[in-house]
Amino acid sequence: MSETTPVNLDAVWREMLVQSDVCCDVLIQGVFATGISEHRSFQSALSALLGTKLADRAISAPALSALVASALLDTPAIAEAACEDMIAIFERDAACPDYVTPFLFFKGFHAIQAHRIAHWLWGHDRRHLARHLQSLVSERFGVDIHPAAQLGRRLVFDHGTGIVIGETCVVEDDVSMLQGVTLGGTGKSVGDRHPKVRRGVLVGAGAKVLGNIELGEGAKIGAGSVVLESVPPYTTVVGNPARRIGTRHTSLPALGMDQRLPPVDYAI
């Protein structure tokens, strides 16, 4: 999906209705009905989905769904970003055959959308409730994102399990990261202390990016790397501590999800 093309929520929602109607497995039809076809819009379905996923003894599913619906009504860009995330997963993930699969079943997608609501609450000075949602997301999905962290659009958290994103992180548009990634601080420093991940970055499984450093546009971070210094744009780094390898590339690796590394013979 082009970053300059606004998403057509109604058109995407109609396609999701078609996709949910082709399944003939009796046991799963109820999931498709309650998750997709019983709703009038993408926004309504997303509100119900997050309410159901995150309800606990303190806050019921209807109450959480109403909270999400109010956030989407106040800030329509939240639903637009969610839709763009879903499309990005379909375009980048070889295991994703349609739109309804990430919407209903992918916890990386669910965690990002729940964070968008927590971030909205944080901005409206409802910080204890925002932290409660953060805690629920961590418990249910295994993804821990501080409500103050700033996330862009068209994001893919592949698998999602174990991703940690700190309070002053900024993750720009078109970023992909895999399980076990940490965007964290170092020590007990306060203030702006977390990474800034620029557009199109790919962060491999288990990578740890620590401190107020920058991953430049189009950077590729190899799986298991420990990154303690800023990475220039369109550069690949790998190892502990991470070092640059190969020559600068020209594409955005997050879009292709290609985690292969250039030959070590070209280390610089």
N, C-alpha and C positions, 0 to 999 in steps of 0.2 A: 504494500500500500504506500502510495506517495505521501510524503510529509506535507505536501502542499494541497492535497485533495481532501476536503472535509468529508468526514464519514457520514454516510446516509443511514442513520439509525433505523428508519422505517424499512428501507430496502434490506438491510442486514437481518432485521427481525423477521421479515417475510421469508427469507432464505432459511433461517433457523426453524421456522414452523414447518417448512417443506422437509427439511432434514429430519426433524423429530417425528414426522409422520410416516417415514418409510420403514421404521423398525417393526418387525413382526414378532419379536420375542415377548411373550405374554408377561413374563416376570419383570421386565424392565419398562414396560409401557407406562406403568404408574409413575416411574421416575421421570420419564419424558413428559407426562401429563402435568405433574405438579411442578416440574422445573421449567417447562416451556409452554406447552399448548394451552394451559388454563389461564395464561396471562395475556394481557392486552398489548403489552409493549416490552421492549428490552429493559427499560427502567423498572417496570413492575416485576419482571422475572428476576432481575438482579437484586432488587430489594428483598424479595422473598427468599432467594437463594442464600444471601448473607445472613438473613435473620434465622433461617433454619440451621445453617452451619455453625453459628456462633452463640445460639441461645444457651443459657445456663439457668441455674435455680434463681439467680438474682434478677435476670432480665429475660423475659419470655421471647419466643420467636416473633409473635405479632408486634411486640414493642420494639424489637430490634429492626424488624422490617419497616415499621413506620419511621424509625429514626433514619434509616438509609434513604427511604423515599423522600424525607424532608431535605436531606442533604442534596439529593439529586435534583430536587425542585429548585433549591436555592442556588446550586452551582451545576448547571447542565453539563459543563465541561468534564465532570467526573464520569458521567455515563459515556460521553464521547471517548474519553481516554480508555475506559474499560473495553469498549467495543474495538478500539484500535489495538489494544493489547491482545484481544481474542483473535483478531485477524492476523496479527503478527505471529502468534503461535502457529496458526494454520499454515502460514507461509514458510516458517522456518523449521518447524518440527516434523521430521519424517514420520513420526508416530502419530500424527494428528490428521485424521481423514476428513474432518469437517469442522464447522464452527461449534456445534453443540457439544462436542467431546471436551474441549478445554473449559467451556462454560460450566458444564455439569460436573466434571470429574478431575480436573487438574488443580491440585492444591497450590501450585505456584501462582496460577491465575487468581485463585480465591484470596490468597494472602495479599497480593498487590491491591485488589479491589477493597478488601477490608482496611488496608492501610490508608487508602484514599479517603475513606470515611473517618478513620481516626485522625488523619491530618486535618480534615475539615473541622472536626471537633476541637483539635488543638488550636486552630486559628480562630475559633469562636470562644476561646477561653473556657472550654469544658474539658479541662485537662485530666481530671481524674477519670472521667468516662473514656477519654482517649486512651489512657494507660490501661484501663480495663479491657478495651478491645485489643490492644497490643498483647496483653497477657493471654487472652483467649486465642488469638491467632497463633501465638507461640505454642500453646498447649495443643490446639487442634491440628495445625498444619506444620509445626516444626520450623517455622520461619519467624524471626524476631526482628521487626523493623520499628525503630523509635518513631512515634507519631510526628515528631518535628522534621524528620528526614524529608527531603524534597525529591520526588520521583517524577520523571518525564513520562512520555507516551511511547507506545509501541515497544513495551518491555516484555522480555521473556525470561522467566525464572524456570529453567528446565529442571524438572523433578522438584526443585525447591527446598527439599529437606536440608536443614542446617544452615540456611542463609541467615546472616546477621548483618544489619545495617544500622549504623550509629546515628546519634542525634543530629549532628551537623553535616551529615553526608548530603551530597547532591548527585543524583543519577540522572543524566540528561536523556534525551529521546534515543530510541533505536538501540538500546543496550540489551545484550543477552548475557546471562550468567547461569552457571550450573550449580549443582548441589554443593553444600559445604563452604560456600564463599563467605568470607568475613570482610566487611568494610568497617574497620574499627579504629579506635584511638590507641594511644600508647601512654601507659602510666596513669597518673591522676591529674593530668593537665586539664584545664577548663577552657571554655571559649570554643573557637572554631578549631576543631581537633580531628576531624574525620575526612576521608578521601572525597575528591570531586571526580566523578566519572563522566567523561565527556561523550559526545554523540558517537554511536556506532561501535563502542568498545565491546569486546568479547572477553569475559572472565571465566577461565576454565575451572573445572571441579576442584574444590578444596583450596583454592588460592586464598591467601591472606594479604589484604592490602591495608596497611596500618599507618595512621597519622594523617595530618593535613597536607596531603600530597595530591597530585593531579595525574590521572590517567588520560593522556591526550586523545583527541578525536581519532577513532579508528585503531586504537591500540589493541594488541592481543596479549592476554596474560595466560601463560601456560598453566596447565593443571598442577596443583600442588605448590605453586610459586609463593614465595614470601616477598612482598613488594614493600620496601621501606623508603624509596625515593621516587620522585615523579618520573613518569614514562612519557617520552616525546610522542607526538601524534604519529600514527601509522607505523608503530614500532612494535616488535614482538619481544617479550621478555620471558625468561624461564629460570627456575632454580631458586635456591635458598642460600644467600640472598639473591633476588632476581637480577639477571644480567641480560643485556641486549644480545640478540642473535639474529643473523641474517641481515638482509637489506630492507630498507623501508618498502612497505607495500602501498598500494594506492586505493584499495577498496575498503569498505566497512566490514570487518570480519564478523560482527554480530549478525549481519543479515544472512550470511552463508553458513554460520555455525560450524565452520571448518576449524577444528582444534589442532590439526597437524602443524608441526613446527618445521621451519627451514632447517637444512642440514647444519649440524654443529660445526662443521668445517668452516662455516662462514662467520663464526663468532667474532664480535668486535668489542 
